[in-house]
C-alpha cells in the first residue's frame, strides 16, 4: 500500500500544542493533508468523504478504525460487545491482516460472549478493502483456547472458502535485532493468479505481525518472485535477475536472507527443499550463496557462510 510505505518512512516529530482542546492526533492531520494533495482534492469536505469511504487509508493516516467499536453502541435495541474500559493497545496492518491488541479488560469475556465480541471486531474490520484476516490478542498474548492464530472470513461467515480467498498456514522466518532467524506462525491469503510461494515471498518483505517482537522484514522492498511450481517436494522458485542488486553486501547477511526464504517455503505442507532460479535459468550463485542445487531447510538454524 502506497500510503502505508510513505507514512512509515516519514519523521513525525512534531511539537505539542500548548493550548486548545484535544482533537485528532497531529500525525493523523499531517498525513490527511498529504493524502489531500496526492489525490488532488481542493476541499476539506472532499478529503473527509474520501477517508470515510477508504477506512484503511484513514488507518494509515493515524485515525483509529477501532474507535466506534470501543466507544459503545448508541443505537436503541443494541448492546456493545466489548467491555467498558477496554483500551486498544495497538492496531497494525500487514498485508491483508489486521493485528489488534486489546487491554486486559477484554479478558473479562468468556465463552459465547468472547466469541461474539471477536466476531464483531473481525466482521467490522473485514469491511475494509484489502483486509482478509484479523489477529486478536490481549496484552500481546493469544487466547490459550484459540485453535488458529487469525480469524478469516470463511471462519466467521457461513460461506464456502472458494467464494472468498485461499488461505495457507506457514512458518515465516524473520531476523531479530541480533540477526537470528525467528519463526512466526502465520496464515497467508493467496490471491487469484498468485502462487503460494509468491505469497510467502511477498509476506517476507513486510513487517512481522508481532509488534512486540524485535523482528524485521527478511527480504528488502522490491524483492519478488516471477513464478513458482512444486514437483516431488522441490519448490522451483523463479526470481528476476534484478534481485541480485537487492542483496546485502555482507556474505553472512546474504546467507541468512536466502536461508530464511528457504526455511519459510519448506514450512509449507508439500515442500521439502527449494531450487532457486534466476529469469528461468539455473545459476551457480546468487551473490555469495550457491544455488546450483536444491537448498535444504535448517529450521531457523543458520549455517555459516562459506
C-alpha positions as a Markdown table, in Angstrom:
| # | Residue | x | y | z |
|---|---|---|---|---|
| 1 | Unk | 0.0 | 0.0 | 0.0 |
| 2 | Unk | 1.5 | 3.3 | -1.2 |
| 3 | Unk | 0.4 | 5.4 | 1.8 |
| 4 | Unk | 1.5 | 2.8 | 4.4 |
| 5 | Unk | 5.0 | 2.8 | 3.0 |
| 6 | Unk | 5.0 | 6.6 | 2.6 |
| 7 | Unk | 3.9 | 7.5 | 6.1 |
| 8 | Unk | 6.2 | 4.8 | 7.7 |
| 9 | Unk | 9.2 | 6.5 | 6.1 |
| 10 | Unk | 8.5 | 10.0 | 7.4 |
| 11 | Unk | 9.6 | 11.5 | 10.7 |
| 12 | Unk | 6.6 | 12.9 | 12.6 |
| 13 | Unk | 8.5 | 14.5 | 15.5 |
| 14 | Unk | 6.0 | 17.4 | 15.9 |
| 15 | Unk | 5.8 | 20.0 | 18.7 |
| 16 | Unk | 2.8 | 19.6 | 21.1 |
| 17 | Unk | 0.2 | 22.4 | 21.1 |
| 18 | Unk | 0.3 | 24.3 | 24.4 |
| 19 | Unk | -3.3 | 25.3 | 24.3 |
| 20 | Unk | -6.6 | 24.3 | 22.8 |
| 21 | Unk | -8.9 | 21.3 | 23.2 |
| 22 | Unk | -7.7 | 17.8 | 22.4 |
| 23 | Unk | -8.6 | 16.8 | 18.8 |
| 24 | Unk | -7.2 | 14.4 | 16.3 |
| 25 | Unk | -3.5 | 13.4 | 16.5 |
| 26 | Unk | -1.2 | 15.8 | 14.8 |
| 27 | Unk | 0.4 | 13.0 | 12.8 |
| 28 | Unk | -3.0 | 12.0 | 11.5 |
| 29 | Unk | -3.8 | 15.5 | 10.4 |
| 30 | Unk | -0.5 | 15.9 | 8.6 |
| 31 | Unk | -1.0 | 12.6 | 6.8 |
| 32 | Unk | -4.5 | 13.5 | 5.9 |
| 33 | Unk | -3.3 | 16.7 | 4.2 |
| 34 | Unk | -0.6 | 14.6 | 2.3 |
| 35 | Unk | -3.5 | 12.4 | 1.1 |
| 36 | Unk | -5.4 | 15.5 | 0.1 |
| 37 | Unk | -2.5 | 16.7 | -2.1 |
| 38 | Unk | -1.8 | 13.3 | -3.5 |
| 39 | Unk | -5.4 | 12.8 | -4.5 |
| 40 | Unk | -5.8 | 16.3 | -5.9 |
| 41 | Unk | -8.6 | 17.4 | -3.6 |
| 42 | Unk | -9.2 | 21.1 | -3.1 |
| 43 | Unk | -11.9 | 21.0 | -0.4 |
| 44 | Unk | -11.7 | 19.6 | 3.1 |
| 45 | Unk | -15.1 | 18.1 | 2.6 |
| 46 | Unk | -13.9 | 16.0 | -0.3 |
| 47 | Unk | -11.0 | 14.7 | 1.8 |
| 48 | Unk | -13.3 | 13.8 | 4.6 |
| 49 | Unk | -15.6 | 11.9 | 2.3 |
| 50 | Unk | -12.6 | 10.1 | 0.8 |
| 51 | Unk | -11.2 | 9.0 | 4.1 |
| 52 | Unk | -14.7 | 8.0 | 5.3 |
| 53 | Unk | -15.1 | 5.7 | 2.3 |
| 54 | Unk | -11.4 | 4.4 | 2.5 |
| 55 | Unk | -11.1 | 3.5 | 6.1 |
| 56 | Unk | -7.8 | 1.6 | 5.6 |
| 57 | Unk | -6.1 | 4.7 | 4.2 |
| 58 | Unk | -7.6 | 6.6 | 7.2 |
| 59 | Unk | -6.0 | 4.0 | 9.5 |
| 60 | Unk | -2.6 | 4.5 | 7.7 |
| 61 | Unk | -3.0 | 8.3 | 8.4 |
| 62 | Unk | -3.4 | 7.6 | 12.1 |
| 63 | Unk | -7.2 | 7.7 | 12.6 |
| 64 | Unk | -8.3 | 4.9 | 14.9 |
| 65 | Unk | -10.5 | 2.5 | 12.9 |
| 66 | Unk | -11.5 | 0.8 | 16.2 |
| 67 | Unk | -12.9 | 3.9 | 17.9 |
| 68 | Unk | -16.5 | 3.2 | 17.0 |
| 69 | Unk | -16.4 | -0.4 | 18.5 |
| 70 | Unk | -14.7 | 0.8 | 21.6 |
| 71 | Unk | -16.9 | 3.8 | 22.0 |
| 72 | Unk | -20.0 | 1.8 | 22.8 |
| 73 | Unk | -23.3 | 1.4 | 21.0 |
| 74 | Unk | -25.8 | 4.3 | 20.9 |
| 75 | Unk | -28.4 | 2.6 | 18.7 |
| 76 | Unk | -31.6 | 1.6 | 20.5 |
| 77 | Unk | -32.0 | -2.1 | 21.0 |
| 78 | Unk | -28.3 | -3.0 | 20.6 |
| 79 | Unk | -25.6 | -3.6 | 23.2 |
| 80 | Unk | -21.8 | -3.1 | 23.0 |
| 81 | Unk | -20.0 | -6.4 | 22.7 |
| 82 | Unk | -16.7 | -5.0 | 24.2 |
| 83 | Unk | -16.4 | -4.5 | 28.0 |
| 84 | Unk | -16.4 | -0.9 | 29.3 |
| 85 | Unk | -12.9 | 0.3 | 30.0 |
| 86 | Unk | -11.2 | -1.8 | 27.3 |
| 87 | Unk | -8.4 | 0.0 | 25.6 |
| 88 | Unk | -6.8 | -0.5 | 22.2 |
| 89 | Unk | -3.1 | -1.1 | 22.8 |
| 90 | Unk | -2.1 | -1.3 | 19.1 |
| 91 | Unk | -3.6 | -1.8 | 15.7 |
| 92 | Unk | -1.3 | -2.6 | 12.7 |
| 93 | Unk | -1.9 | -3.8 | 9.2 |
| 94 | Unk | 0.5 | -6.2 | 7.5 |
| 95 | Unk | -0.5 | -7.3 | 4.0 |
| 96 | Unk | -4.2 | -8.3 | 4.3 |
| 97 | Unk | -4.1 | -9.0 | 8.0 |
| 98 | Unk | -5.0 | -6.6 | 10.8 |
| 99 | Unk | -3.4 | -7.2 | 14.2 |
| 100 | Unk | -5.4 | -5.8 | 17.1 |
| 101 | Unk | -4.1 | -5.9 | 20.6 |
| 102 | Unk | -6.6 | -5.1 | 23.4 |
| 103 | Unk | -6.1 | -4.3 | 27.1 |
| 104 | Unk | -6.7 | -6.9 | 29.9 |
| 105 | Unk | -10.3 | -5.8 | 30.4 |
| 106 | Unk | -11.1 | -7.7 | 27.2 |
| 107 | Unk | -10.3 | -10.9 | 29.1 |
| 108 | Unk | -13.5 | -10.4 | 31.1 |
| 109 | Unk | -15.3 | -12.0 | 28.2 |
| 110 | Unk | -15.6 | -15.8 | 28.2 |
| 111 | Unk | -17.5 | -18.4 | 26.2 |
| 112 | Unk | -20.0 | -17.2 | 23.7 |
| 113 | Unk | -19.6 | -13.6 | 24.8 |
| 114 | Unk | -15.9 | -13.7 | 23.8 |
| 115 | Unk | -16.8 | -15.4 | 20.5 |
| 116 | Unk | -19.4 | -12.7 | 19.7 |
| 117 | Unk | -17.0 | -9.9 | 20.5 |
| 118 | Unk | -14.3 | -11.5 | 18.4 |
| 119 | Unk | -16.6 | -11.9 | 15.5 |
| 120 | Unk | -18.0 | -8.4 | 15.8 |
| 121 | Unk | -14.4 | -7.0 | 15.6 |
| 122 | Unk | -13.5 | -9.3 | 12.8 |
| 123 | Unk | -16.6 | -8.6 | 10.6 |
| 124 | Unk | -16.3 | -4.9 | 11.2 |
| 125 | Unk | -12.6 | -4.7 | 10.2 |
| 126 | Unk | -13.1 | -7.0 | 7.2 |
| 127 | Unk | -15.4 | -4.5 | 5.6 |
| 128 | Unk | -12.3 | -2.5 | 4.8 |
| 129 | Unk | -10.9 | -3.1 | 1.3 |
| 130 | Unk | -7.9 | -5.3 | 1.3 |
| 131 | Unk | -8.4 | -6.9 | 4.7 |
| 132 | Unk | -8.9 | -10.7 | 4.7 |
| 133 | Unk | -7.8 | -11.7 | 8.2 |
| 134 | Unk | -7.8 | -10.4 | 11.8 |
| 135 | Unk | -5.4 | -11.3 | 14.6 |
| 136 | Unk | -6.8 | -10.6 | 18.1 |
| 137 | Unk | -4.5 | -10.6 | 21.2 |
| 138 | Unk | -4.8 | -9.3 | 24.8 |
| 139 | Unk | -1.7 | -7.6 | 26.1 |
| 140 | Unk | 0.3 | -9.3 | 23.3 |
| 141 | Unk | -0.9 | -12.8 | 24.1 |
| 142 | Unk | -3.2 | -15.1 | 22.0 |
| 143 | Unk | -6.0 | -16.9 | 23.9 |
| 144 | Unk | -5.0 | -20.3 | 25.1 |
| 145 | Unk | -8.1 | -21.9 | 23.6 |
| 146 | Unk | -7.7 | -20.5 | 20.1 |
| 147 | Unk | -7.1 | -23.2 | 17.5 |
| 148 | Unk | -5.9 | -20.8 | 14.8 |
| 149 | Unk | -3.9 | -17.6 | 15.0 |
| 150 | Unk | -6.2 | -15.4 | 12.9 |
| 151 | Unk | -9.8 | -15.1 | 12.1 |
| 152 | Unk | -10.7 | -15.3 | 8.4 |
| 153 | Unk | -14.0 | -14.6 | 6.6 |
| 154 | Unk | -14.7 | -18.3 | 6.0 |
| 155 | Unk | -14.4 | -18.9 | 9.7 |
| 156 | Unk | -16.9 | -16.3 | 10.8 |
| 157 | Unk | -19.3 | -16.5 | 7.8 |
| 158 | Unk | -21.4 | -19.4 | 6.5 |
| 159 | Unk | -19.8 | -19.3 | 3.1 |
| 160 | Unk | -17.5 | -21.6 | 1.1 |
| 161 | Unk | -13.8 | -20.7 | 1.3 |
| 162 | Unk | -13.8 | -21.0 | -2.5 |
| 163 | Unk | -16.1 | -17.9 | -2.6 |
| 164 | Unk | -13.6 | -15.8 | -0.7 |
| 165 | Unk | -9.8 | -16.2 | -0.8 |
| 166 | Unk | -7.5 | -19.1 | -0.2 |
| 167 | Unk | -5.5 | -19.2 | 3.0 |
| 168 | Unk | -2.5 | -21.4 | 3.9 |
| 169 | Unk | -0.7 | -22.0 | 7.1 |
| 170 | Unk | 3.1 | -21.2 | 7.1 |
| 171 | Unk | 6.0 | -20.5 | 9.4 |
| 172 | Unk | 7.7 | -17.3 | 8.3 |
| 173 | Unk | 11.3 | -16.6 | 9.4 |
| 174 | Unk | 12.3 | -13.0 | 10.2 |
| 175 | Unk | 15.7 | -11.8 | 11.6 |
| 176 | Unk | 15.7 | -10.2 | 15.1 |
| 177 | Unk | 18.0 | -7.4 | 16.2 |
| 178 | Unk | 20.9 | -9.7 | 16.6 |
| 179 | Unk | 20.5 | -11.3 | 13.1 |
| 180 | Unk | 19.0 | -14.6 | 14.4 |
| 181 | Unk | 16.1 | -16.1 | 12.3 |
| 182 | Unk | 12.9 | -16.4 | 14.4 |
| 183 | Unk | 9.8 | -18.3 | 13.2 |
| 184 | Unk | 6.4 | -16.6 | 13.2 |
| 185 | Unk | 3.4 | -18.8 | 12.5 |
| 186 | Unk | 1.1 | -17.1 | 10.0 |
| 187 | Unk | -2.0 | -17.9 | 7.9 |
| 188 | Unk | -1.5 | -16.2 | 4.5 |
| 189 | Unk | -4.1 | -15.1 | 2.0 |
| 190 | Unk | -3.4 | -16.2 | -1.6 |
| 191 | Unk | -5.0 | -14.1 | -4.3 |
| 192 | Unk | -6.3 | -15.3 | -7.7 |
| 193 | Unk | -3.4 | -15.7 | -10.1 |
| 194 | Unk | -0.9 | -15.9 | -7.3 |
| 195 | Unk | 1.1 | -19.0 | -6.2 |
| 196 | Unk | 1.5 | -19.9 | -2.5 |
| 197 | Unk | 5.3 | -19.4 | -2.9 |
| 198 | Unk | 4.8 | -15.8 | -4.3 |
| 199 | Unk | 2.5 | -15.1 | -1.3 |
| 200 | Unk | 5.3 | -16.2 | 1.0 |
| 201 | Unk | 7.9 | -14.0 | -0.7 |
| 202 | Unk | 5.6 | -11.1 | -0.5 |
| 203 | Unk | 4.9 | -11.6 | 3.2 |
| 204 | Unk | 8.7 | -11.8 | 3.9 |
| 205 | Unk | 9.1 | -8.3 | 2.5 |
| 206 | Unk | 6.6 | -6.9 | 5.0 |
| 207 | Unk | 6.6 | -6.3 | 8.8 |
| 208 | Unk | 6.1 | -9.3 | 11.1 |
| 209 | Unk | 2.7 | -9.4 | 12.8 |
| 210 | Unk | 4.0 | -9.5 | 16.3 |
| 211 | Unk | 4.5 | -5.8 | 17.1 |
| 212 | Unk | 6.1 | -6.6 | 20.4 |
| 213 | Unk | 8.9 | -8.8 | 19.0 |
| 214 | Unk | 12.2 | -7.3 | 17.9 |
| 215 | Unk | 11.8 | -8.7 | 14.3 |
| 216 | Unk | 12.4 | -7.1 | 10.9 |
| 217 | Unk | 11.4 | -7.9 | 7.3 |
| 218 | Unk | 13.6 | -10.7 | 5.9 |
| 219 | Unk | 13.5 | -9.5 | 2.3 |
| 220 | Unk | 14.1 | -6.0 | 1.0 |
| 221 | Unk | 11.3 | -3.9 | -0.7 |
| 222 | Unk | 11.1 | -4.8 | -4.3 |
| 223 | Unk | 12.1 | -8.5 | -3.9 |
| 224 | Unk | 9.6 | -10.5 | -5.9 |
| 225 | Unk | 9.1 | -13.9 | -7.5 |
| 226 | Unk | 8.2 | -14.3 | -11.1 |
| 227 | Unk | 6.6 | -17.7 | -10.7 |
| 228 | Unk | 6.9 | -21.0 | -8.8 |
| 229 | Unk | 6.0 | -24.6 | -9.0 |
| 230 | Unk | 6.4 | -27.7 | -6.8 |
| 231 | Unk | 7.4 | -31.1 | -8.0 |
| 232 | Unk | 8.2 | -34.1 | -5.8 |
| 233 | Unk | 8.7 | -31.9 | -2.8 |
| 234 | Unk | 11.0 | -29.4 | -4.6 |
| 235 | Unk | 9.8 | -25.8 | -4.9 |
| 236 | Unk | 11.2 | -24.3 | -8.0 |
| 237 | Unk | 11.2 | -20.6 | -7.3 |
| 238 | Unk | 12.0 | -18.4 | -10.3 |
| 239 | Unk | 13.3 | -14.9 | -9.3 |
| 240 | Unk | 14.1 | -12.0 | -11.5 |
| 241 | Unk | 17.8 | -11.4 | -12.1 |
| 242 | Unk | 17.4 | -7.9 | -10.6 |
| 243 | Unk | 17.1 | -9.3 | -7.1 |
| 244 | Unk | 20.9 | -9.8 | -7.0 |
| 245 | Unk | 21.2 | -6.0 | -6.7 |
| 246 | Unk | 18.9 | -6.1 | -3.6 |
| 247 | Unk | 21.2 | -8.4 | -1.7 |
| 248 | Unk | 23.1 | -7.0 | 1.3 |
| 249 | Unk | 26.8 | -6.7 | 0.8 |
| 250 | Unk | 27.8 | -8.9 | 3.8 |
| 251 | Unk | 28.1 | -12.6 | 2.8 |
| 252 | Unk | 26.6 | -13.7 | 6.2 |
| 253 | Unk | 23.6 | -11.5 | 5.7 |
| 254 | Unk | 23.1 | -12.8 | 2.2 |
| 255 | Unk | 23.2 | -16.4 | 3.5 |
| 256 | Unk | 20.7 | -15.5 | 6.3 |
| 257 | Unk | 18.3 | -14.0 | 3.8 |
| 258 | Unk | 18.3 | -16.9 | 1.4 |
| 259 | Unk | 18.1 | -19.5 | 4.3 |
| 260 | Unk | 15.2 | -17.7 | 5.9 |
| 261 | Unk | 13.4 | -17.7 | 2.5 |
| 262 | Unk | 14.1 | -21.5 | 2.1 |
| 263 | Unk | 13.0 | -22.3 | 5.7 |
| 264 | Unk | 9.8 | -20.3 | 5.2 |
| 265 | Unk | 8.9 | -22.1 | 2.0 |
| 266 | Unk | 9.8 | -25.5 | 3.4 |
| 267 | Unk | 7.2 | -25.0 | 6.2 |
| 268 | Unk | 4.6 | -25.4 | 3.5 |
| 269 | Unk | 2.9 | -28.9 | 3.6 |
| 270 | Unk | 4.3 | -30.1 | 0.2 |
| 271 | Unk | 7.7 | -28.5 | 0.2 |
| 272 | Unk | 10.9 | -30.2 | 1.5 |
| 273 | Unk | 13.6 | -28.2 | -0.4 |
| 274 | Unk | 13.9 | -25.2 | -2.7 |
| 275 | Unk | 15.6 | -24.7 | -6.0 |
| 276 | Unk | 16.3 | -21.1 | -6.8 |
| 277 | Unk | 16.4 | -19.9 | -10.4 |
| 278 | Unk | 17.0 | -16.5 | -12.0 |
| 279 | Unk | 15.0 | -15.4 | -15.0 |
| 280 | Unk | 14.1 | -19.1 | -15.6 |
| 281 | Unk | 17.7 | -20.3 | -15.7 |
| 282 | Unk | 19.8 | -22.4 | -13.3 |
| 283 | Unk | 22.7 | -20.4 | -11.8 |
| 284 | Unk | 25.7 | -21.3 | -9.8 |
| 285 | Unk | 25.5 | -18.4 | -7.3 |
| 286 | Unk | 23.1 | -15.8 | -6.0 |
| 287 | Unk | 25.5 | -13.3 | -4.5 |
| 288 | Unk | 27.8 | -15.4 | -2.4 |
| 289 | Unk | 25.2 | -18.2 | -1.9 |
| 290 | Unk | 25.4 | -21.4 | -4.0 |
| 291 | Unk | 22.1 | -22.1 | -5.7 |
| 292 | Unk | 23.0 | -24.7 | -8.4 |
| 293 | Unk | 21.3 | -27.4 | -6.3 |
| 294 | Unk | 18.1 | -27.5 | -4.2 |
| 295 | Unk | 18.6 | -26.0 | -0.7 |
| 296 | Unk | 17.5 | -27.8 | 2.4 |
| 297 | Unk | 15.8 | -26.2 | 5.3 |
| 298 | Unk | 17.6 | -25.6 | 8.7 |
| 299 | Unk | 14.5 | -24.7 | 10.8 |
| 300 | Unk | 15.9 | -21.3 | 11.5 |
| 301 | Unk | 19.4 | -22.5 | 12.5 |
| 302 | Unk | 21.7 | -20.6 | 10.2 |
| 303 | Unk | 24.7 | -22.3 | 8.6 |
| 304 | Unk | 27.9 | -20.2 | 8.4 |
| 305 | Unk | 28.7 | -18.6 | 5.1 |
| 306 | Unk | 31.4 | -20.3 | 3.1 |
